[in-house]
Amino acid sequence: MKNLLVLTDPIGKPSYAPRLRFFCDYLTREGYHVEVWTEAMESYSFAHDYPINELPTYRNGIDWVIKSFWSLLTDWRNRHFSKKLQQQLVNRTFDAVLCTTFSTFPLRAALDVAQVKHIPLIVDIRDLDEQVPDAQYQSHRSWWARPFRNWYKRVNIRRRNAVLRQADCITTVSPWHVDFIRQFNSNVHLIYNGFDPRQFFYEAVSNPQFLISYIGRIYEFQHKDLIEQAVRELNIQDIVLNWHTPEYRSIPITEVGDEIRRSSIMLVLTSAQTHGMMTTKFFEALGCEKPILCIPSDKGCLAQAMVETNAGLASDNIEEIKQFILDKYNEWKANGYTHQVINNKDSFSRLTQAKQMESLLLQTCESRVLLTDICWTLYSSNTTFDFLDATIHDKSYLCLRRWMKCPIVRWCNMLCLKLFHYDYLRQRAISYLRSYNQVEIDQMAEVFVNTHLEQHKIEEAWQVLKGRQVVIFSGTITPIAQAVAKRIGAQQVYAGDIYKRAMHLKNYDILTDNRSDLPFIQQAHSATIVTYNNQSWWERQKYLPPCTFISGYDTRY
């Protein structure tokens, strides 16, 4: 897996998608080809060694208003982005699609591309609308939009879940998120929001003031009353509340690490009404090994993480909060700075998490099985009738075989097959096996595969099997298919009349010769096709994945 297509929500200020950036930087250094596509929104200025492509959707003014409303009704934004993206990616090959988002955009485009190119879809979803009350993430929107936000929330949830159900792998940011998403997709993995070890590290920095710092936006469900009350009641002149929010003053992302190191306590505002809210600033404070005061306690994932990491205090008790501040104040008075010893700090580093994500990507891509036919694909043989001819010596069977060579009989049988999906001659021939018990048939099939068929192997096709997880799907009789499966170590067998049940499989390559397998081929990631003077027919077919052709040895019979 070396070619990764990354789709993401718009890359904008102030943080410039640090989770995604670190992962893309890491993969690029490891030799992967990473290509990022997103919506044109705000300009960005960070350095990167991988291409970032932006597609415009909205313009300002009335165009934004009309398209926003139309998107709410028809999902125009996602549909438009998906269409434009697919036009840009025609004839491009990738091994997987990674979509990282905090909402629904661009999940639809990611699913569309994955299905068109027959590659796995991995979704990294950072936030869920259900984690906060009343869709309050939209609180920053214009006043006129607020009456519509619950409607907007319901629409987003429906569109989001439709894609998540079909994702091959999902990563998310808290244990609560994992449990919630498992309602509709069982393949969910936890990768916390973490800290960049290049920027967030421990260093003893003295400061003449005892700063209790908060960095980030304050939402409707977050309140600063408790910390203001505690500082007011302590009434110590050196203790300063240091707010870095859009309402007070923001701080450049490049200076956040320095600001945390010069602070004495890092403040995290949360609420028991929220679920799984583990802000990035919590992890960045862990990286700098600064005491964290989480108020009030969310009584959930964040409070548990605070205990496990020895990060500080999560509480809604004013006396506990004041005592925690006093303890750290006395440490600051003694040393000029504060230091919190963090348990298992490295597990929250973005480097560790990038390796975790890489492992999941490789597992998802390498789980792609090889779906293979048997007759005229692995062997130059119609295995069912060759087995019957070698096994059945009844005179009536030999008579049936002579009749089967008659063009009129074969035409009538073909008509029956077309109209009623019933191959009379084949079923009549197989019925002669009833004189044997199942153990005898299995033994004869194994001998047949290891002797007769071994002489008719198509070597180029067998080379394709090497090192692959194989699933057999073949119209041959089940004993033959099972004997071949034993021979090649296949995981599963779909044979006889049930072989088309393999259509439920996802994320596979295919090896076959049959024109009737075209629906399987069109859903495959790649195909190897054994041809018998019919390669031009295959090349004329539409919607084929990347194909490799092998020339069959003999004329089919």
C-alpha positions in Angstrom: 0.0 0.0 0.0 2.0 3.0 -1.3 -0.6 5.3 -2.9 -3.0 7.0 -0.5 -5.8 9.4 -1.5 -6.7 11.7 1.4 -10.0 13.7 1.4 -10.5 16.2 4.2 -12.7 19.0 5.3 -11.4 22.5 4.5 -7.9 23.2 5.9 -8.2 26.5 7.7 -7.0 28.5 10.7 -6.2 28.4 13.4 -4.9 24.9 13.7 -4.6 23.8 10.1 -5.7 20.2 10.7 -2.8 19.1 12.9 -4.0 15.5 13.1 -4.0 15.1 9.4 -0.8 17.1 8.8 1.3 15.0 11.1 0.0 11.8 9.6 0.7 12.9 6.0 4.2 14.2 6.9 4.9 10.8 8.6 3.7 8.7 5.6 5.6 10.9 3.1 8.8 10.4 5.1 8.2 6.6 5.1 8.0 6.6 1.3 4.3 6.7 0.7 2.7 8.8 -2.1 0.1 10.9 -0.3 -2.3 13.2 -2.2 -4.7 15.5 -0.4 -7.9 16.9 -1.9 -10.2 19.4 -0.1 -12.5 22.3 -0.6 -11.0 25.7 -1.3 -11.8 27.8 1.8 -9.0 29.7 3.6 -5.4 30.1 2.6 -2.8 28.1 4.4 0.9 28.8 4.9 2.4 25.7 6.4 5.2 23.7 4.6 4.4 20.3 3.2 6.0 17.7 1.0 2.8 16.2 -0.5 0.3 17.8 -2.9 -2.7 19.6 -1.5 -5.4 20.2 -4.1 -8.4 22.5 -3.5 -11.6 22.5 -5.4 -13.8 25.6 -5.2 -17.5 25.2 -4.4 -18.8 28.4 -2.9 -18.3 32.1 -3.6 -19.1 34.9 -1.2 -22.4 36.7 -0.9 -25.7 35.5 -2.4 -24.0 32.5 -4.0 -23.0 31.2 -0.6 -26.5 31.7 0.8 -28.3 29.9 -2.1 -25.9 27.0 -2.3 -25.9 26.6 1.5 -29.6 26.3 1.5 -29.6 24.0 -1.5 -27.0 21.8 0.1 -29.2 21.4 3.1 -32.1 20.2 0.9 -30.2 18.1 -1.7 -26.6 17.6 -0.3 -25.4 19.8 -3.3 -22.1 20.6 -1.7 -21.1 16.9 -1.3 -22.5 15.9 -4.7 -20.7 18.8 -6.5 -17.4 18.1 -4.8 -17.7 14.4 -5.6 -18.4 15.0 -9.2 -15.5 17.5 -9.6 -13.1 15.2 -7.8 -13.9 12.2 -9.9 -13.3 14.2 -13.0 -9.8 15.1 -11.7 -9.0 11.5 -10.8 -9.9 9.7 -14.1 -7.4 6.9 -14.8 -5.6 7.6 -11.5 -4.8 4.6 -9.3 -4.8 4.5 -5.5 -4.6 1.8 -2.9 -7.1 3.3 -0.5 -9.1 6.4 0.4 -8.7 8.1 3.8 -11.4 10.6 4.6 -10.8 12.7 7.8 -13.6 15.0 8.9 -15.4 16.5 11.9 -18.8 16.4 10.1 -20.2 15.0 6.9 -18.0 16.7 4.3 -16.4 15.1 2.2 -17.7 11.6 3.2 -19.9 11.2 0.2 -17.1 11.9 -2.2 -14.8 9.5 -0.4 -17.4 6.7 -0.7 -18.0 7.5 -4.3 -14.3 7.4 -5.2 -13.8 4.2 -3.2 -16.7 2.5 -5.0 -15.7 3.7 -8.5 -12.0 2.6 -8.0 -12.9 -0.5 -6.0 -10.5 0.4 -3.1 -11.0 0.4 0.7 -12.5 3.4 2.4 -11.0 4.4 5.8 -12.9 7.1 7.7 -11.3 9.1 10.5 -14.1 11.0 12.2 -13.2 13.5 14.9 -16.6 14.7 16.1 -20.2 13.5 16.2 -23.2 15.8 16.3 -24.6 13.6 19.1 -21.7 14.4 21.5 -23.0 17.9 22.4 -26.5 19.0 23.2 -28.6 20.8 20.6 -26.0 20.9 17.8 -24.1 23.6 19.6 -21.1 23.3 17.4 -23.1 25.5 15.1 -23.4 28.2 17.8 -20.9 30.4 16.0 -23.1 30.6 12.9 -25.2 33.7 12.1 -28.2 34.3 14.3 -30.6 33.6 11.4 -29.2 30.1 11.1 -29.8 29.1 14.7 -33.5 28.1 14.3 -32.4 25.6 11.6 -29.6 23.9 13.5 -31.5 20.9 14.8 -32.8 20.3 11.3 -29.3 20.6 10.1 -28.1 18.2 12.7 -30.7 15.5 11.7 -29.8 15.8 8.0 -26.1 15.6 8.8 -26.5 12.5 11.0 -28.5 10.7 8.3 -26.0 11.4 5.6 -23.0 10.6 7.8 -24.4 7.3 9.0 -25.2 6.2 5.4 -21.4 6.4 4.6 -20.1 5.1 7.9 -22.1 1.9 7.5 -20.2 1.2 4.3 -16.7 2.2 5.4 -14.1 -0.6 5.5 -12.5 0.8 8.7 -13.2 3.7 11.0 -11.0 5.5 13.5 -12.2 8.0 16.0 -11.1 10.0 19.1 -12.5 8.7 22.3 -13.9 5.4 23.9 -17.4 7.0 23.8 -17.1 7.6 20.1 -16.0 4.0 19.5 -18.9 2.6 21.4 -21.4 4.9 19.6 -20.2 4.2 16.1 -20.3 0.4 16.7 -24.1 0.7 16.4 -23.7 0.7 12.7 -20.1 -0.4 11.9 -18.2 -2.9 14.0 -14.7 -2.2 12.6 -14.0 0.9 14.7 -10.6 1.8 16.3 -9.5 4.4 18.9 -6.8 6.9 17.9 -6.9 9.8 20.4 -6.3 13.4 19.5 -2.7 13.8 20.5 0.2 16.2 20.5 3.0 16.9 18.1 6.2 16.0 19.9 8.2 18.5 17.8 6.2 21.4 19.3 4.8 20.1 22.6 7.5 18.9 24.9 8.6 19.5 28.5 10.9 22.4 29.3 11.2 24.2 32.6 10.2 27.8 31.9 10.1 30.3 34.7 7.4 33.1 34.7 7.0 36.0 37.1 3.2 35.4 37.0 1.2 32.3 37.9 -0.8 31.9 34.7 -3.9 29.7 34.5 -4.3 29.6 30.7 -7.1 28.6 28.4 -6.5 28.3 24.6 -9.4 27.8 22.1 -13.0 28.6 21.4 -15.6 28.6 24.2 -18.9 27.0 23.1 -22.4 27.3 24.7 -22.0 24.2 26.8 -18.7 25.4 28.3 -18.7 27.8 31.3 -15.9 29.6 33.1 -17.8 30.6 36.2 -16.1 28.0 38.5 -12.6 29.1 37.6 -13.4 32.8 37.9 -15.1 32.1 41.3 -12.1 30.1 42.5 -9.5 32.8 41.5 -11.7 35.6 43.0 -12.1 33.7 46.3 -8.3 32.9 46.5 -7.6 36.6 45.9 -3.9 36.1 45.2 -2.4 38.9 43.1 0.1 36.7 41.3 -2.6 34.4 39.9 -3.8 35.5 36.5 -6.4 34.1 34.2 -4.8 34.0 30.8 -7.5 33.7 28.1 -6.6 33.0 24.4 -10.0 32.9 22.7 -11.4 34.7 19.6 -13.3 36.9 22.1 -10.2 38.0 23.9 -7.1 37.4 21.9 -6.1 34.5 19.7 -2.6 33.0 19.5 -0.7 31.7 16.4 -0.5 27.9 16.3 3.3 28.1 16.2 3.3 29.9 19.6 0.9 27.5 21.5 3.7 25.2 22.8 5.6 28.2 24.2 2.5 29.6 25.8 1.7 26.3 27.5 5.3 25.9 28.8 5.2 29.4 30.4 1.8 28.7 32.0 1.4 27.2 35.5 -1.9 25.4 34.9 -3.7 24.6 31.7 -7.5 25.0 31.9 -9.9 22.6 30.0 -13.6 23.6 30.0 -16.1 20.9 29.6 -19.5 19.7 30.7 -21.3 16.6 31.9 -23.8 17.2 29.1 -21.1 16.3 26.5 -19.8 12.9 25.5 -16.3 11.9 24.5 -15.1 15.5 24.4 -11.3 15.3 24.5 -10.0 18.5 23.2 -6.6 18.7 21.5 -5.4 21.2 24.1 -5.7 18.5 26.8 -3.2 16.4 24.9 -0.9 19.3 24.1 -0.7 20.1 27.8 0.2 16.4 28.4 3.0 16.8 25.9 4.4 19.8 27.8 3.8 18.1 31.1 1.8 20.9 32.6 -0.9 20.4 35.3 -4.4 20.4 33.9 -7.5 21.6 35.6 -10.7 20.2 33.9 -13.8 22.0 35.1 -16.4 20.9 35.6 -15.7 17.2 35.4 -17.4 15.6 32.4 -17.7 12.4 34.5 -16.7 10.5 31.4 -13.8 9.8 29.0 -11.9 13.0 29.9 -12.1 12.5 33.6 -11.0 8.9 33.3 -8.0 9.9 31.1 -7.1 12.6 33.7 -6.9 9.8 36.4 -5.0 7.3 34.2 -2.4 9.8 33.1 -2.0 11.7 36.4 -2.7 14.9 34.4 -4.2 17.0 37.2 -7.8 17.5 38.5 -11.2 17.1 37.0 -13.8 18.5 39.4 -16.9 20.7 39.9 -16.2 21.2 43.6 -15.1 24.7 44.3 -13.0 23.7 47.3 -11.2 21.0 45.5 -10.4 23.4 42.6 -9.1 26.1 45.0 -6.9 23.5 46.8 -5.5 22.2 43.5 -4.6 25.8 42.5 -3.0 26.5 45.8 -0.9 23.3 45.6 0.4 24.3 42.2 0.9 27.9 43.3 3.1 26.8 46.1 5.1 24.7 43.7 5.5 27.7 41.4 6.6 29.9 44.3 9.3 27.3 45.2 10.6 26.6 41.6 9.4 29.4 39.4 7.5 26.9 37.3 5.2 23.9 37.6 5.7 20.3 36.3 3.3 17.4 36.1 4.7 13.9 35.8 2.5 12.2 33.1 1.9 8.5 33.0 2.3 6.8 29.6 2.9 10.1 27.8 4.3 8.7 24.6 1.1 6.8 23.8 -0.5 10.2 23.1 2.2 11.4 20.8 1.1 11.9 17.2 4.1 9.8 16.1 2.7 6.8 18.0 -0.7 7.5 16.6 0.6 7.9 13.0 2.2 4.5 13.3 -1.1 3.1 14.6 -3.0 4.6 11.7 -0.5 3.3 9.2 -0.9 -0.2 10.7 -4.7 0.0 10.3 -4.3 1.2 6.7 -2.0 -1.7 5.9 -4.3 -4.2 7.6 -7.3 -2.9 5.7 -5.5 -3.0 2.3 -3.8 -6.3 2.9 -7.1 -7.9 3.9 -8.0 -7.8 0.2 -8.6 -11.4 -0.8 -8.1 -13.0 -4.2 -11.3 -14.3 -5.6 -10.5 -17.1 -8.1 -12.3 -19.4 -10.5 -11.1 -22.9 -11.2 -12.2 -24.2 -14.6 -10.2 -22.8 -17.5 -8.6 -20.4 -15.0 -6.3 -22.5 -12.7 -6.6 -25.5 -15.0 -7.2 -26.1 -18.7 -10.1 -28.2 -17.9 -13.9 -28.4 -17.5 -13.3 -30.0 -14.1 -16.9 -31.2 -13.5 -17.2 -33.2 -16.7 -13.5 -34.3 -16.7 -14.0 -35.7 -13.2 -17.3 -37.4 -14.2 -15.7 -38.9 -17.3 -12.8 -40.2 -15.2 -15.1 -41.6 -12.5 -18.4 -42.8 -14.0 -18.3 -45.8 -16.3 -22.0 -46.5 -16.5 -23.3 -47.2 -20.0 -26.2 -44.8 -19.7 -23.8 -42.0 -18.6 -21.6 -42.7 -21.7 -24.8 -42.5 -23.8 -25.7 -39.2 -22.2 -22.2 -37.8 -23.0 -22.6 -38.8 -26.7 -26.0 -37.0 -26.8 -24.4 -33.9 -25.3 -22.3 -33.5 -28.4 -25.4 -33.1 -30.6 -25.8 -29.4 -31.6 -29.6 -29.6 -31.3 -29.5 -31.1 -27.8 -26.9 -28.5 -26.7 -29.1 -25.7 -28.2 -32.2 -26.9 -26.3 -30.2 -27.1 -23.1 -28.9 -23.6 -23.6 -32.4 -22.3 -24.1 -33.5 -24.0 -20.9 -30.6 -22.4 -19.1 -31.5 -19.0 -20.4 -35.2 -19.2 -19.7 -35.3 -21.2 -16.4 -31.7 -20.9 -15.1 -31.5 -24.7 -15.1 -28.7 -26.7 -16.7 -30.5 -30.0 -17.3 -27.6 -31.9 -19.0 -25.2 -30.9 -16.2 -27.6 -31.9 -13.4 -28.4 -35.1 -15.2 -24.7 -36.0 -15.5 -24.0 -35.1 -11.8 -26.8 -37.4 -10.7 -24.7 -40.4 -11.6 -22.6 -39.7 -8.5 -25.5 -40.8 -6.3 -24.2 -44.4 -6.4 -21.2 -43.2 -4.3 -21.3 -42.0 -0.7 -19.8 -38.6 0.2 -16.6 -40.0 1.6 -15.9 -41.9 -1.6 -16.6 -38.8 -3.8 -14.3 -36.6 -1.7 -11.5 -39.2 -2.0 -12.0 -39.5 -5.7 -12.0 -35.7 -6.1 -8.8 -35.3 -4.2 -7.1 -38.0 -6.4 -8.4 -36.3 -9.5 -7.1 -32.9 -8.5 -3.6 -34.3 -7.6 -3.2 -36.4 -10.6 -5.3 -35.4 -13.7 -5.6 -31.7 -13.0 -2.0 -31.3 -12.0 -1.1 -32.0 -15.6 -3.3 -29.2 -16.8 -2.2 -26.3 -14.5 -2.0 -22.9 -16.0 1.3 -21.8 -14.5 0.9 -18.0 -15.0 -2.4 -18.2 -13.1 -0.9 -20.1 -10.3 1.8 -17.4 -9.9 -1.0 -15.0 -9.1 -2.0 -17.1 -6.1 1.4 -16.8 -4.4 1.3 -15.1 -1.1 -2.5 -14.3 -1.4 -5.5 -15.0 0.8 -7.6 -17.0 -1.7 -11.4 -17.4 -1.8 -12.6 -19.9 -4.5 -15.8 -19.1 -6.4 -16.5 -21.6 -9.1 -19.4 -23.4 -10.8 -17.6 -26.7 -10.5 -19.1 -29.3 -8.1 -18.3 -28.8 -4.4 -16.0 -31.8 -3.9 -13.7 -30.6 -6.7 -13.7 -27.1 -5.3 -12.9 -28.3 -1.8 -10.1 -30.5 -3.1 -8.6 -27.5 -5.0 -9.1 -25.3 -1.9 -7.1 -27.8 0.2 -4.4 -27.9 -2.5 -3.9 -24.1 -2.5 -4.9 -23.3 1.1 -8.0 -21.2 0.2 -9.9 -19.5 3.1 -13.5 -20.0 1.7 -15.2 -21.9 -1.0 -18.3 -20.9 -3.0 -19.0 -23.7 -5.4 -21.7 -25.3 -7.5 -25.1 -23.6 -7.5 -24.2 -21.2 -4.6 -21.0 -19.7 -6.1 -22.7 -16.4 -6.9 -23.2 -15.8 -3.1 -19.6 -14.5 -3.2 -21.1 -11.3 -4.6 -21.5 -10.1 -0.9 -17.7 -9.9 -0.6 -15.9 -6.5 -0.6 -12.4 -5.4 -1.2 -11.1 -8.2 -3.4 -9.0 -8.9 -6.5 -10.2 -11.4 -9.0 -8.8 -14.2 -11.2 -11.1 -15.7 -13.8 -11.8 -16.4 -17.4 -15.6 -16.3 -17.5 -17.6 -13.6 -19.2 -20.4 -14.4 -16.8 -18.2 -13.2 -14.0 -18.3 -9.6 -15.4 -20.4 -8.3 -12.4 -17.7 -9.7 -10.0 -14.9 -8.1 -12.1 -16.5 -4.7 -12.2 -16.6 -4.6 -8.3 -13.0 -5.8 -7.9 -10.0 -3.7 -7.1 -8.0 -5.4 -9.9 -8.5 -8.3 -12.2 -6.4 -11.0 -13.8 -8.3 -12.5 -16.8 -7.3 -15.8 -18.6 -8.3 -15.3 -22.2 -9.0 -17.8 -25.0 -8.7 -15.7 -28.2 -11.2 -13.2 -26.7 -9.0 -10.5 -25.1 -10.4 -7.8 -27.5 -13.9 -8.6 -26.1 -12.7 -7.9 -22.6 -11.0 -4.7 -23.6 -14.3 -3.3 -25.0 -16.1 -3.8 -21.7 -16.8 -0.7 -19.5 -16.2 0.0 -15.9 -13.4 -2.6 -15.6 -10.7 -2.2 -12.9 -7.0 -2.4 -13.8 -6.7 -5.7 -15.7 -3.9 -8.2 -16.5 -4.4 -10.7 -19.2 -3.1 -14.3 -19.3 -3.3 -16.3 -22.6 -4.9 -19.7 -22.0 -3.0 -22.8 -23.3 -5.7 -24.7 -25.1 -9.1 -24.3 -26.8 -12.0 -24.5 -24.4 -14.3 -27.4 -24.7 
